Amino acid sequence: MTTFEPTEFLEWFQKAGGWYNDKYLGLKPFKGMGYGAVALDRIPEDAPLFHIPDSLILSPFTSELSTKLSEEEWPRLDHGWCKLILVMMWESERGKESPWSGYLSNMPREFDTPMLWDDEERKELVGTDIEDRIGKEEAEKEYTEHLLPVIKAHPELFPPSSTHHTLDSFHLQGSRILSRSFTVRSSRFNPKDKESDGQSDFSDDDDDEDQIAVMIPFADMLNAAFERDNAHLFADEEINDEDEDEHERGKEKGKGFTMKSTKVIEKDEQIYNTYASPPNSELLRKYGHVDILPLPSDLLALLTEEEIGGWGYGNPADEVLIDGEMVLKCVEKVTNKQQGEDLDKWKGKMTKRIDWWLEEGQEDMFPLSLSPEIDESLIAFIRLLIHDQEWLRAKKKGKLPTTTIDNDVAVIIREAIQSRLSRYIGDIRSDLSIIHSLDIDHIPRPNASTTQADGIKAEAKGEQVNAKNLRKCYAAIVRLGEKRILKVALRIVEAQLNKKRKAEDQ
Ligand SMILES: C[S@@+](CC[C@H](N)C(=O)[O-])C[C@H]1O[C@@H](n2cnc3c(N)ncnc32)[C@H](O)[C@@H]1O
């Protein structure tokens, strides 16, 4: 996975102006995670662990590439990650000449993100939230339409014989950005951009137009796992003045970012950053791994024995996104709308309601999680579509619909869930069978003591781990997490429908 040489990397980092506390922190491999940071001693809370000056951040602003291109060429690259990718290609091309040589030569070259899976492997993700979000074709279009013309126009920067700017290299740099970049305000680097209005320069807030992806050496060496974060990256301006003399962060080298412990970290413990606890589908898409933890008892209590299947693990942050468009199709199906003028009129009516919903700042993707409740905004959205009085009230009073699941709502949700469930390959049992049969040492085995697991064990092939098997296993874990959520949600709406049925029978 990685050609990482810790000593070489750390030497480069210090020579290039970075600072780290060598008494507190070391870098070492962790099973199934690549390299990560480890506490060499007991670290108190709020201790600076390392500091990266802004000049060491690899970005379209800090690299000199922009000065080598014409005034027309550079702004034309203002498209997604085009500038950063081209910068990373050029800095890699420069080898030892590049100020980031020791950083780039120590970055991973292989990734397990679905973008790089073959077609057969990607079929394992059919039905999951990742299926439509890989974006391989769109990414390759960016390469052909935006990067290739500049690359071809500058053989002095990008020699035709080099491998640093091929399509493969484009994917390599893209995967590095996807799994290791940080989002910061561009005004931090570019005085021409709007003033930073007193907010933090480091942010995960994607909505802000002033955000750009940058590569922050060292900060990207930390792994993350659900609710295990014990360190955080702070822009220096966020840190109190009284902390200033706590460490020689190389203040003369200018402002930058400091990684600090946010809890006491015991000796030999891993130092974790946070990736904001995404669901496994998102972890796999961006980082190429999944989070597997023993599920808490309140979540396990929602599952049947068959759904647990002797494997009470998963990611408590898992979710399934129900697409508003699919909800509309379910409404159309359940209300039995037929082709023709009536259907067109109905569609026009629905469009008005959906436009209003979006104008109110509401999302049209609804997350279901492993929870005894159905997402309230999904209920409100369905009520808006199917109950005329909710729509009239919404329009008149500017109020969102109520969030009660009545029978009509439950029928639509059941239809949406069944439609999602019908799209996956295999069932829960076959997912568990894959997880069990592949011998991957960082993935806990199903507990063989239950009857269900015994059945699974009988199917076990004991295959050895390789990249293909790992991908297959990760896909099965994502599918399993999503199917469990959908099954729980299905039980909730079916209970609602049964309640109504019983009341009618009495
Ligand atoms: C920001 S980098 C962290 C450093 C990385 N481990 C390395 O060796 O360079 C993110 C990558 O680390 C790995 N990683 C991080 N957290 C992990 C976890 N909880 N389980 C497995 N892999 C993890 C994934 O490969 C992910 O794409």
The ligand as an SDF file (V2000), in Angstrom:
LIG
                    3D

 27 29  0  0  0  0  0  0  0  0999 V2000
   -4.9890   10.4190    5.9360 C   0  0  0  0  0  0  0  0  0  0  0  0
   -4.3240    8.8770    5.5000 S   0  0  0  0  0  0  0  0  0  0  0  0
   -3.6350    8.2960    7.0020 C   0  0  0  0  0  0  0  0  0  0  0  0
   -2.2310    7.7540    6.8130 C   0  0  0  0  0  0  0  0  0  0  0  0
   -2.1410    6.4370    6.1070 C   0  0  0  0  0  0  0  0  0  0  0  0
   -2.4810    5.3410    6.9770 N   0  0  0  0  0  0  0  0  0  0  0  0
   -0.7330    6.1790    5.5250 C   0  0  0  0  0  0  0  0  0  0  0  0
   -0.1540    5.1210    5.7500 O   0  0  0  0  0  0  0  0  0  0  0  0
   -0.2450    7.0490    4.8160 O   0  0  0  0  0  0  0  0  0  0  0  0
   -5.8270    8.0200    5.2870 C   0  0  0  0  0  0  0  0  0  0  0  0
   -5.6920    6.5650    4.9110 C   0  0  0  0  0  0  0  0  0  0  0  0
   -5.2940    5.7910    6.0420 O   0  0  0  0  0  0  0  0  0  0  0  0
   -5.9890    4.5430    6.0900 C   0  0  0  0  0  0  0  0  0  0  0  0
   -6.8320    4.5540    7.2990 N   0  0  0  0  0  0  0  0  0  0  0  0
   -7.1070    5.5970    8.1060 C   0  0  0  0  0  0  0  0  0  0  0  0
   -7.9070    5.2310    9.1250 N   0  0  0  0  0  0  0  0  0  0  0  0
   -8.1530    3.9120    8.9640 C   0  0  0  0  0  0  0  0  0  0  0  0
   -8.9390    2.9430    9.6680 C   0  0  0  0  0  0  0  0  0  0  0  0
   -9.6290    3.2610   10.7570 N   0  0  0  0  0  0  0  0  0  0  0  0
   -8.9560    1.6610    9.2090 N   0  0  0  0  0  0  0  0  0  0  0  0
   -8.2600    1.3250    8.0970 C   0  0  0  0  0  0  0  0  0  0  0  0
   -7.5150    2.2000    7.3670 N   0  0  0  0  0  0  0  0  0  0  0  0
   -7.4610    3.4730    7.8010 C   0  0  0  0  0  0  0  0  0  0  0  0
   -6.8310    4.4850    4.8300 C   0  0  0  0  0  0  0  0  0  0  0  0
   -6.0750    3.8050    3.8480 O   0  0  0  0  0  0  0  0  0  0  0  0
   -6.9910    5.9420    4.4460 C   0  0  0  0  0  0  0  0  0  0  0  0
   -7.1700    6.1390    3.0630 O   0  0  0  0  0  0  0  0  0  0  0  0
  1  2  1  0
  2  3  1  0
  2 10  1  0
  3  4  1  0
  4  5  1  0
  5  6  1  0
  5  7  1  0
  7  8  2  0
  7  9  1  0
 10 11  1  0
 11 12  1  0
 11 26  1  0
 12 13  1  0
 13 14  1  0
 13 24  1  0
 14 15  1  0
 14 23  1  0
 15 16  2  0
 16 17  1  0
 17 18  1  0
 17 23  2  0
 18 19  1  0
 18 20  2  0
 20 21  1  0
 21 22  2  0
 22 23  1  0
 24 25  1  0
 24 26  1  0
 26 27  1  0
M  CHG  2   2   1   9  -1
M  END
$$$$
